Amino acid sequence: MLILASTSPSLGPALESKADAMSSCMRSAGYAVTGVTASAVAEKAFGAYRAPGAPPAAEEAELASQDAACQDEVDLGDATLDAFFSDQYRWITDNADRLRAAAGIVTRAAQAASQPW
């Protein structure tokens, strides 16, 4: 998600728009999670790493399961994908001339490459 956030300016506002609903959902399940920070809560409680192949603690698995259920309940996935694709569409639209020029270069190079010496 962090990679998407760094390349998608609309992602932060999309996450913020779901923060209260996520907090409420997690709180109703007994977890003190603010917004979309379950991973930070898990890291603090269970550590960032475990031995390769080691299963998560039962409590960590329960937290992750509830986080996923809450994300589904509040449509977090749809909101983040909508933001990401909206930003990508905007980038393509803003750079259409450059993309067409690049496509022309590729087409001409492919044609030249297919010519016999």
C-alpha positions, 0 to 999 in steps of 0.5 A: 500500500505504501508504494501505491501511496507514493505514486497515487496522490488520491490514495491518502484522501481515499484512506482518510475517508475510510478511517473512521469506519475502519476504527469503528469496525475494529473497535466493535471487534475489541481492537484499539486500532485507529484508521487503517493502522492495524499493521502498525498495531500488529508490529508493535504487539507481535514484532516486525519479523519472525523466523522464516516459516514460523506461523503467526501467533493466534492473536496476530492471525485474529487481528489480521482476519478482523482487519481484512473483514473490516476492510471488506465491510467498509469497502476499503479495497474499492476506495483505494482502487478507485483512487489509484485508477483515477490517478493513473487515468489522469496521468495517461490523459495528461501525457497522451501526446508523449505516449503517442510519440513513444508508441510511434518510435516503437512502431518505427523501430519494430518496422526497421528491425523487420527489414532485411539487411 
